Amino acid sequence: MVEHQHFGRAAEARNVSQPAFSRRVRLLEAWLGAPLFNRDTHRVALTTAGEQWKPTAEDLLRRLYLGREQTRAVSEGYVSTLRFASTHALSITFFPQWLEEIEAEEPLASSVSLVTDNMAGCERMMQQGQAQFLLCHHHPSTPVSFRPNYFTSIDIGRDVLVPVSAPDPEAPGTARFALPGSLDAPVPYLAFGEVSGMGRILASTHALEGPSMWLAPGFTAHVATVLAAMARAGRGLAWLPLSLIARDLDDGGLVRAGDGRWDVPIDIRLYRPRARQTAAAEAFWARLKVRAEAAGSPG
């Protein structure tokens, strides 16, 4: 309901009629003794009581999914699955090698499921209990939407957002579009969308600590690989994770558009609910804690 902001669309997503869906909501409100939704606006929004109830409802849903996993786990022949949600870039550049390193130490007894989405979609999957772990980039200036009393995390790697551009055809090795630009000649900018975790990080770091620059946004996408393709095509400048474009920098397909002052160091972080997960998920987390402690990463 919160996601769709409309009773009709929420009912359709759950394959029930709108009257039936509305009755269920009113029964819940009657049981709680408080209205959860403000129905006087064009878009249905949570009341103050609804905002208070939301994290509890999300936690209950996660526990329902966990109960289903545990029930399946005791069924004969059922293999427990580790369920990951990951942002697009890390699913390509980091996750496969990271999992291979872990399995090289000791093979996993569980199967692995990976679903990729933008950061907002990954947060939603975690909040709804559809994934046990979330792999994403993180910067201290940009908190996630998770409440710390319901989720915890481990840093499992490092990355850096680097400003890059296609090379200047008339000056090989130099950027076609370079920082900082100027007021009368802003730099064409390939931007991450608002639902992107890297977009949130760049917005907050540039607002808080970035040097002055003049950018002219001309293209927006929430997938780093799309922005990288547009940058290679000479459409503008983009901040991209080094893990994604290191090969481009090596072969000259992309070049730095600014020195190290413009870099944004970021962590690669794995989140999980604080509530106890399946035995397989807890065993996997324990292994990660040992690896993090050995590497000196905070848990």
Secondary structure as a PSIPRED ss2 file (coil, helix, strand):
# PSIPRED VFORMAT (PSIPRED V4.0)

   1 M C   1.000  0.000  0.000
   2 V C   1.000  0.000  0.000
   3 E C   1.000  0.000  0.000
   4 H C   1.000  0.000  0.000
   5 Q C   1.000  0.000  0.000
   6 H C   1.000  0.000  0.000
   7 F H   0.000  1.000  0.000
   8 G H   0.000  1.000  0.000
   9 R H   0.000  1.000  0.000
  10 A H   0.000  1.000  0.000
  11 A H   0.000  1.000  0.000
  12 E H   0.000  1.000  0.000
  13 A H   0.000  1.000  0.000
  14 R C   1.000  0.000  0.000
  15 N C   1.000  0.000  0.000
  16 V C   1.000  0.000  0.000
  17 S C   1.000  0.000  0.000
  18 Q H   0.000  1.000  0.000
  19 P H   0.000  1.000  0.000
  20 A H   0.000  1.000  0.000
  21 F H   0.000  1.000  0.000
  22 S H   0.000  1.000  0.000
  23 R H   0.000  1.000  0.000
  24 R H   0.000  1.000  0.000
  25 V H   0.000  1.000  0.000
  26 R H   0.000  1.000  0.000
  27 L H   0.000  1.000  0.000
  28 L H   0.000  1.000  0.000
  29 E H   0.000  1.000  0.000
  30 A H   0.000  1.000  0.000
  31 W H   0.000  1.000  0.000
  32 L H   0.000  1.000  0.000
  33 G C   1.000  0.000  0.000
  34 A C   1.000  0.000  0.000
  35 P C   1.000  0.000  0.000
  36 L C   1.000  0.000  0.000
  37 F E   0.000  0.000  1.000
  38 N E   0.000  0.000  1.000
  39 R C   1.000  0.000  0.000
  40 D C   1.000  0.000  0.000
  41 T C   1.000  0.000  0.000
  42 H C   1.000  0.000  0.000
  43 R C   1.000  0.000  0.000
  44 V C   1.000  0.000  0.000
  45 A E   0.000  0.000  1.000
  46 L E   0.000  0.000  1.000
  47 T C   1.000  0.000  0.000
  48 T H   0.000  1.000  0.000
  49 A H   0.000  1.000  0.000
  50 G H   0.000  1.000  0.000
  51 E H   0.000  1.000  0.000
  52 Q H   0.000  1.000  0.000
  53 W H   0.000  1.000  0.000
  54 K H   0.000  1.000  0.000
  55 P H   0.000  1.000  0.000
  56 T H   0.000  1.000  0.000
  57 A H   0.000  1.000  0.000
  58 E H   0.000  1.000  0.000
  59 D H   0.000  1.000  0.000
  60 L H   0.000  1.000  0.000
  61 L H   0.000  1.000  0.000
  62 R H   0.000  1.000  0.000
  63 R H   0.000  1.000  0.000
  64 L H   0.000  1.000  0.000
  65 Y H   0.000  1.000  0.000
  66 L H   0.000  1.000  0.000
  67 G H   0.000  1.000  0.000
  68 R H   0.000  1.000  0.000
  69 E H   0.000  1.000  0.000
  70 Q H   0.000  1.000  0.000
  71 T H   0.000  1.000  0.000
  72 R H   0.000  1.000  0.000
  73 A H   0.000  1.000  0.000
  74 V C   1.000  0.000  0.000
  75 S C   1.000  0.000  0.000
  76 E C   1.000  0.000  0.000
  77 G C   1.000  0.000  0.000
  78 Y C   1.000  0.000  0.000
  79 V C   1.000  0.000  0.000
  80 S C   1.000  0.000  0.000
  81 T E   0.000  0.000  1.000
  82 L E   0.000  0.000  1.000
  83 R E   0.000  0.000  1.000
  84 F E   0.000  0.000  1.000
  85 A E   0.000  0.000  1.000
  86 S E   0.000  0.000  1.000
  87 T E   0.000  0.000  1.000
  88 H H   0.000  1.000  0.000
  89 A H   0.000  1.000  0.000
  90 L H   0.000  1.000  0.000
  91 S H   0.000  1.000  0.000
  92 I H   0.000  1.000  0.000
  93 T H   0.000  1.000  0.000
  94 F C   1.000  0.000  0.000
  95 F H   0.000  1.000  0.000
  96 P H   0.000  1.000  0.000
  97 Q H   0.000  1.000  0.000
  98 W H   0.000  1.000  0.000
  99 L H   0.000  1.000  0.000
 100 E H   0.000  1.000  0.000
 101 E H   0.000  1.000  0.000
 102 I H   0.000  1.000  0.000
 103 E H   0.000  1.000  0.000
 104 A H   0.000  1.000  0.000
 105 E H   0.000  1.000  0.000
 106 E C   1.000  0.000  0.000
 107 P C   1.000  0.000  0.000
 108 L C   1.000  0.000  0.000
 109 A C   1.000  0.000  0.000
 110 S C   1.000  0.000  0.000
 111 S E   0.000  0.000  1.000
 112 V E   0.000  0.000  1.000
 113 S E   0.000  0.000  1.000
 114 L E   0.000  0.000  1.000
 115 V E   0.000  0.000  1.000
 116 T E   0.000  0.000  1.000
 117 D E   0.000  0.000  1.000
 118 N C   1.000  0.000  0.000
 119 M H   0.000  1.000  0.000
 120 A H   0.000  1.000  0.000
 121 G H   0.000  1.000  0.000
 122 C H   0.000  1.000  0.000
 123 E H   0.000  1.000  0.000
 124 R H   0.000  1.000  0.000
 125 M H   0.000  1.000  0.000
 126 M H   0.000  1.000  0.000
 127 Q H   0.000  1.000  0.000
 128 Q C   1.000  0.000  0.000
 129 G C   1.000  0.000  0.000
 130 Q C   1.000  0.000  0.000
 131 A C   1.000  0.000  0.000
 132 Q C   1.000  0.000  0.000
 133 F E   0.000  0.000  1.000
 134 L E   0.000  0.000  1.000
 135 L E   0.000  0.000  1.000
 136 C E   0.000  0.000  1.000
 137 H E   0.000  0.000  1.000
 138 H E   0.000  0.000  1.000
 139 H E   0.000  0.000  1.000
 140 P C   1.000  0.000  0.000
 141 S C   1.000  0.000  0.000
 142 T E   0.000  0.000  1.000
 143 P C   1.000  0.000  0.000
 144 V C   1.000  0.000  0.000
 145 S C   1.000  0.000  0.000
 146 F C   1.000  0.000  0.000
 147 R C   1.000  0.000  0.000
 148 P C   1.000  0.000  0.000
 149 N C   1.000  0.000  0.000
 150 Y C   1.000  0.000  0.000
 151 F E   0.000  0.000  1.000
 152 T E   0.000  0.000  1.000
 153 S E   0.000  0.000  1.000
 154 I E   0.000  0.000  1.000
 155 D E   0.000  0.000  1.000
 156 I E   0.000  0.000  1.000
 157 G E   0.000  0.000  1.000
 158 R E   0.000  0.000  1.000
 159 D E   0.000  0.000  1.000
 160 V E   0.000  0.000  1.000
 161 L E   0.000  0.000  1.000
 162 V E   0.000  0.000  1.000
 163 P E   0.000  0.000  1.000
 164 V E   0.000  0.000  1.000
 165 S E   0.000  0.000  1.000
 166 A C   1.000  0.000  0.000
 167 P E   0.000  0.000  1.000
 168 D E   0.000  0.000  1.000
 169 P C   1.000  0.000  0.000
 170 E C   1.000  0.000  0.000
 171 A E   0.000  0.000  1.000
 172 P E   0.000  0.000  1.000
 173 G E   0.000  0.000  1.000
 174 T E   0.000  0.000  1.000
 175 A E   0.000  0.000  1.000
 176 R C   1.000  0.000  0.000
 177 F C   1.000  0.000  0.000
 178 A C   1.000  0.000  0.000
 179 L C   1.000  0.000  0.000
 180 P C   1.000  0.000  0.000
 181 G C   1.000  0.000  0.000
 182 S C   1.000  0.000  0.000
 183 L C   1.000  0.000  0.000
 184 D C   1.000  0.000  0.000
 185 A C   1.000  0.000  0.000
 186 P C   1.000  0.000  0.000
 187 V E   0.000  0.000  1.000
 188 P E   0.000  0.000  1.000
 189 Y E   0.000  0.000  1.000
 190 L E   0.000  0.000  1.000
 191 A E   0.000  0.000  1.000
 192 F E   0.000  0.000  1.000
 193 G C   1.000  0.000  0.000
 194 E C   1.000  0.000  0.000
 195 V C   1.000  0.000  0.000
 196 S C   1.000  0.000  0.000
 197 G H   0.000  1.000  0.000
 198 M H   0.000  1.000  0.000
 199 G H   0.000  1.000  0.000
 200 R H   0.000  1.000  0.000
 201 I H   0.000  1.000  0.000
 202 L H   0.000  1.000  0.000
 203 A H   0.000  1.000  0.000
 204 S H   0.000  1.000  0.000
 205 T H   0.000  1.000  0.000
 206 H H   0.000  1.000  0.000
 207 A H   0.000  1.000  0.000
 208 L H   0.000  1.000  0.000
 209 E C   1.000  0.000  0.000
 210 G C   1.000  0.000  0.000
 211 P C   1.000  0.000  0.000
 212 S C   1.000  0.000  0.000
 213 M C   1.000  0.000  0.000
 214 W C   1.000  0.000  0.000
 215 L E   0.000  0.000  1.000
 216 A E   0.000  0.000  1.000
 217 P E   0.000  0.000  1.000
 218 G E   0.000  0.000  1.000
 219 F E   0.000  0.000  1.000
 220 T E   0.000  0.000  1.000
 221 A E   0.000  0.000  1.000
 222 H C   1.000  0.000  0.000
 223 V C   1.000  0.000  0.000
 224 A H   0.000  1.000  0.000
 225 T H   0.000  1.000  0.000
 226 V H   0.000  1.000  0.000
 227 L H   0.000  1.000  0.000
 228 A H   0.000  1.000  0.000
 229 A H   0.000  1.000  0.000
 230 M H   0.000  1.000  0.000
 231 A H   0.000  1.000  0.000
 232 R H   0.000  1.000  0.000
 233 A C   1.000  0.000  0.000
 234 G C   1.000  0.000  0.000
 235 R C   1.000  0.000  0.000
 236 G C   1.000  0.000  0.000
 237 L E   0.000  0.000  1.000
 238 A E   0.000  0.000  1.000
 239 W E   0.000  0.000  1.000
 240 L E   0.000  0.000  1.000
 241 P E   0.000  0.000  1.000
 242 L H   0.000  1.000  0.000
 243 S H   0.000  1.000  0.000
 244 L H   0.000  1.000  0.000
 245 I H   0.000  1.000  0.000
 246 A H   0.000  1.000  0.000
 247 R H   0.000  1.000  0.000
 248 D H   0.000  1.000  0.000
 249 L H   0.000  1.000  0.000
 250 D H   0.000  1.000  0.000
 251 D H   0.000  1.000  0.000
 252 G C   1.000  0.000  0.000
 253 G C   1.000  0.000  0.000
 254 L C   1.000  0.000  0.000
 255 V E   0.000  0.000  1.000
 256 R E   0.000  0.000  1.000
 257 A C   1.000  0.000  0.000
 258 G C   1.000  0.000  0.000
 259 D C   1.000  0.000  0.000
 260 G H   0.000  1.000  0.000
 261 R H   0.000  1.000  0.000
 262 W H   0.000  1.000  0.000
 263 D C   1.000  0.000  0.000
 264 V E   0.000  0.000  1.000
 265 P E   0.000  0.000  1.000
 266 I E   0.000  0.000  1.000
 267 D E   0.000  0.000  1.000
 268 I E   0.000  0.000  1.000
 269 R E   0.000  0.000  1.000
 270 L E   0.000  0.000  1.000
 271 Y E   0.000  0.000  1.000
 272 R E   0.000  0.000  1.000
 273 P E   0.000  0.000  1.000
 274 R C   1.000  0.000  0.000
 275 A C   1.000  0.000  0.000
 276 R C   1.000  0.000  0.000
 277 Q C   1.000  0.000  0.000
 278 T C   1.000  0.000  0.000
 279 A H   0.000  1.000  0.000
 280 A H   0.000  1.000  0.000
 281 A H   0.000  1.000  0.000
 282 E H   0.000  1.000  0.000
 283 A H   0.000  1.000  0.000
 284 F H   0.000  1.000  0.000
 285 W H   0.000  1.000  0.000
 286 A H   0.000  1.000  0.000
 287 R H   0.000  1.000  0.000
 288 L H   0.000  1.000  0.000
 289 K H   0.000  1.000  0.000
 290 V H   0.000  1.000  0.000
 291 R H   0.000  1.000  0.000
 292 A H   0.000  1.000  0.000
 293 E H   0.000  1.000  0.000
 294 A H   0.000  1.000  0.000
 295 A H   0.000  1.000  0.000
 296 G C   1.000  0.000  0.000
 297 S C   1.000  0.000  0.000
 298 P C   1.000  0.000  0.000
 299 G C   1.000  0.000  0.000
